[in-house]
Amino acid sequence: MRKSIIPLFLLLFVSGFLFAQKTDYRVVFDLTSKDSVDQHAVIRWINEIMENHPEAQVEVVMFAQGTALAVKGKSLVSDAVTKFAENKNVSFKICSIAMKNQHIDQSQLVTGVQQVPDGIYEIISKQRDGWGYIKASH
């Protein structure tokens, strides 16, 4: 009896260890700067994450001056935003309050950018759901 328990215990231990290694990769980036360095950094980070962890979920939330990443003619990375937004695991969300305050219309947004009612609430909701938080700045 003892000999049959040891292999069973080892099997359960090893399988539990293997499952424990698989973790969710979910991160929300907080972008409030119009700085080109920050825009390029966010795109670089998304690229690196998706290359190494294609199953990862990534969201960029823009409010305050960070809305520049999402506006045609102001975004220095609009082609990359459109390309990444085609991936179901990557999203770009712009705060409707910031859009209103800055007189930005939906028609001005880079293709693939989605609106959320409140950028700050979007971020804290993600954090509450277990997402990692990164403030995009240099």
PATOR-507607 format. One record per residue (C-alpha): residue in three letters; x, y, z. Coordinates in pm, 1 decimal. Example, Ala and Ser with C-alpha at 12.3 -4.5 7.8 and 13.67 -1.06 7.14 Angstrom:
BEGIN
['ALA'; [1230.0; -450.0; 780.0]]
['SER'; [1367.0; -106.0; 714.0]]
END
This chain:
BEGIN
['MET'; [0.0; 0.0; 0.0]]
['ARG'; [278.6; 241.2; 92.3]]
['LYS'; [455.7; 180.1; -240.3]]
['SER'; [145.5; 279.1; -437.6]]
['ILE'; [90.8; 599.3; -236.6]]
['ILE'; [438.8; 739.9; -304.2]]
['PRO'; [408.5; 738.6; -687.6]]
['LEU'; [58.8; 883.0; -660.5]]
['PHE'; [184.6; 1158.5; -430.8]]
['LEU'; [472.6; 1236.6; -669.5]]
['LEU'; [235.8; 1248.6; -966.1]]
['LEU'; [3.1; 1490.2; -786.7]]
['PHE'; [296.3; 1701.7; -667.0]]
['VAL'; [455.5; 1728.3; -1012.7]]
['SER'; [126.0; 1799.9; -1191.5]]
['GLY'; [41.3; 2066.2; -932.8]]
['PHE'; [381.6; 2225.0; -985.3]]
['LEU'; [338.9; 2229.7; -1362.7]]
['PHE'; [-4.4; 2391.4; -1340.1]]
['ALA'; [128.5; 2644.5; -1090.1]]
['GLN'; [385.5; 2761.0; -1347.2]]
['LYS'; [114.0; 2862.9; -1594.4]]
['THR'; [-3.6; 3206.3; -1485.3]]
['ASP'; [-218.5; 3468.8; -1648.3]]
['TYR'; [-27.4; 3747.8; -1817.4]]
['ARG'; [-259.1; 4048.4; -1804.2]]
['VAL'; [-126.2; 4400.9; -1791.6]]
['VAL'; [-280.1; 4745.7; -1819.9]]
['PHE'; [-63.1; 5039.3; -1921.9]]
['ASP'; [-155.7; 5385.0; -1790.6]]
['LEU'; [-60.3; 5651.7; -2046.6]]
['THR'; [-112.3; 6016.2; -1950.2]]
['SER'; [175.3; 6174.5; -2141.9]]
['LYS'; [187.7; 6297.3; -2501.0]]
['ASP'; [565.6; 6255.0; -2498.7]]
['SER'; [689.4; 6066.3; -2804.8]]
['VAL'; [929.8; 5864.0; -2588.7]]
['ASP'; [636.2; 5730.4; -2387.2]]
['GLN'; [432.0; 5653.1; -2699.6]]
['HIS'; [718.7; 5456.6; -2852.3]]
['ALA'; [793.1; 5281.4; -2522.5]]
['VAL'; [436.2; 5151.8; -2487.5]]
['ILE'; [443.2; 5013.3; -2842.0]]
['ARG'; [784.8; 4855.2; -2782.3]]
['TRP'; [661.5; 4691.5; -2459.4]]
['ILE'; [350.5; 4554.6; -2630.8]]
['ASN'; [564.7; 4415.7; -2911.6]]
['GLU'; [802.6; 4248.3; -2666.6]]
['ILE'; [519.1; 4104.2; -2459.6]]
['MET'; [330.7; 3965.3; -2757.6]]
['GLU'; [644.6; 3814.3; -2911.6]]
['ASN'; [730.0; 3629.4; -2591.2]]
['HIS'; [378.0; 3565.1; -2456.5]]
['PRO'; [126.7; 3557.7; -2743.9]]
['GLU'; [-148.5; 3453.0; -2500.6]]
['ALA'; [-98.5; 3767.8; -2289.2]]
['GLN'; [-373.1; 4025.2; -2256.4]]
['VAL'; [-257.8; 4386.1; -2285.7]]
['GLU'; [-458.0; 4705.6; -2256.5]]
['VAL'; [-341.2; 5064.5; -2292.6]]
['VAL'; [-564.1; 5321.9; -2121.9]]
['MET'; [-516.6; 5681.3; -2232.1]]
['PHE'; [-640.4; 5991.9; -2055.9]]
['ALA'; [-514.1; 6344.3; -1983.9]]
['GLN'; [-239.6; 6420.5; -2241.0]]
['GLY'; [-202.1; 6049.8; -2321.0]]
['THR'; [-488.7; 6087.1; -2566.0]]
['ALA'; [-233.2; 6200.2; -2826.0]]
['LEU'; [-146.1; 5834.5; -2890.4]]
['ALA'; [-504.0; 5775.3; -3008.7]]
['VAL'; [-565.2; 6082.1; -3226.3]]
['LYS'; [-496.2; 6086.8; -3599.7]]
['GLY'; [-231.7; 6346.1; -3680.3]]
['LYS'; [-100.7; 6356.0; -3321.6]]
['SER'; [-10.7; 5991.7; -3273.5]]
['LEU'; [344.0; 5906.5; -3371.6]]
['VAL'; [262.1; 5535.1; -3361.5]]
['SER'; [-79.5; 5518.9; -3529.1]]
['ASP'; [18.7; 5238.8; -3769.7]]
['ALA'; [138.6; 5023.2; -3478.8]]
['VAL'; [-178.1; 5098.9; -3279.4]]
['THR'; [-395.7; 4988.9; -3572.1]]
['LYS'; [-185.4; 4676.2; -3624.0]]
['PHE'; [-189.2; 4572.5; -3256.9]]
['ALA'; [-560.9; 4652.7; -3220.0]]
['GLU'; [-630.3; 4376.7; -3473.4]]
['ASN'; [-500.9; 4127.8; -3213.1]]
['LYS'; [-789.5; 4015.5; -2989.7]]
['ASN'; [-554.2; 4021.7; -2688.1]]
['VAL'; [-447.3; 4385.7; -2730.0]]
['SER'; [-671.5; 4685.5; -2679.3]]
['PHE'; [-635.3; 5061.6; -2673.3]]
['LYS'; [-893.0; 5247.4; -2464.2]]
['ILE'; [-937.8; 5623.7; -2452.3]]
['CYS'; [-1123.4; 5805.5; -2176.4]]
['SER'; [-1447.1; 5972.4; -2292.1]]
['ILE'; [-1409.1; 6240.6; -2025.3]]
['ALA'; [-1064.9; 6334.6; -2159.7]]
['MET'; [-1203.3; 6333.9; -2513.0]]
['LYS'; [-1478.5; 6574.6; -2409.6]]
['ASN'; [-1236.8; 6802.7; -2221.0]]
['GLN'; [-1001.0; 6813.7; -2520.2]]
['HIS'; [-1275.3; 6840.9; -2783.7]]
['ILE'; [-1177.8; 6512.8; -2950.3]]
['ASP'; [-1441.1; 6352.2; -3169.7]]
['GLN'; [-1476.5; 5978.1; -3232.5]]
['SER'; [-1394.0; 6040.5; -3601.0]]
['GLN'; [-1047.7; 6167.2; -3500.2]]
['LEU'; [-944.5; 5839.9; -3334.9]]
['VAL'; [-688.5; 5605.3; -3483.5]]
['THR'; [-851.4; 5289.4; -3620.1]]
['GLY'; [-891.8; 5029.5; -3347.4]]
['VAL'; [-905.8; 5267.5; -3049.9]]
['GLN'; [-1210.6; 5215.4; -2829.2]]
['GLN'; [-1377.5; 5457.2; -2588.9]]
['VAL'; [-1439.6; 5391.4; -2219.6]]
['PRO'; [-1654.3; 5617.9; -2002.1]]
['ASP'; [-1379.6; 5683.6; -1745.0]]
['GLY'; [-1010.8; 5600.5; -1795.4]]
['ILE'; [-923.1; 5596.1; -1427.0]]
['TYR'; [-1212.9; 5365.3; -1347.9]]
['GLU'; [-1106.4; 5137.9; -1635.3]]
['ILE'; [-761.5; 5103.4; -1478.6]]
['ILE'; [-881.3; 5036.8; -1126.2]]
['SER'; [-1133.1; 4783.4; -1258.6]]
['LYS'; [-852.7; 4595.9; -1430.1]]
['GLN'; [-644.7; 4606.0; -1112.6]]
['ARG'; [-938.5; 4473.1; -911.4]]
['ASP'; [-963.9; 4186.4; -1162.7]]
['GLY'; [-599.2; 4096.4; -1102.2]]
['TRP'; [-432.3; 4274.1; -1391.0]]
['GLY'; [-81.2; 4408.5; -1344.7]]
['TYR'; [-40.5; 4786.9; -1363.4]]
['ILE'; [237.0; 4977.7; -1541.6]]
['LYS'; [259.9; 5356.2; -1552.2]]
['ALA'; [404.7; 5450.7; -1888.9]]
['SER'; [667.0; 5716.3; -1827.0]]
['HIS'; [1038.0; 5773.0; -1858.8]]
END
